[in-house]
Amino acid sequence: MTSSISAPRLEKITPVNFESATGIRVRPEQEFAVSPVMQSLAEAYVHPPGVAWPRLIVDGDRPVGFLMAFLDIDWRTDGGSVTRSGLWRLNIAAEAQGKGYGRFAVESVAEELRRRGTKELYVTWHEGPDGPADFYLKLGFRRTGELSEGETVGVLGLD
């Protein structure tokens, strides 16, 4: 992690930080690749409790990003033949990118999944010149060869 990060931490989304969370904006050219925070929070709300794990990424008193993990979802929607956990959303504020917050977010989700006994962290991404493929691949994710809703599926071993 770079020295520009003082002490990032994750916070649960609450009435106190809700506006800060929903104010996170990625760079305009990245908007095709990730849903706005408001949509993510709505999706978290409509899933059963415990499926979504949304968190605000804060450095000092400054909100710098948002992440949402998914926990033990029915990946194939066939009654549970394959369940997976991973990173559902990652929005790093445009002005905070390139400072290690994305890596912090992925490492934080990996730590939470390890704590829960999970062996693999999944993520999906849109391919393209402004997409996050290089970011995830540099962190050790590998492409599985699958697509999920048109997005590339990647996996990171947590052993």
Buried (B, 14 or more C-beta within 10 A) or exposed (E): EEEEBEEBEBBEBEEEBBEBBBEBBBEEEBEEBBBBBEEBBEBBEEEEEEBBBBBBBBBEEEBBBBBBBBBBBEBEEEEEEEEBBBBBBBBBBEEBBEBBBBBBBBEBBBEBBEEEEBEBBBBBBBEEEEBBBEBBEEBEBEBBEEEBEEBBBBBBEBE
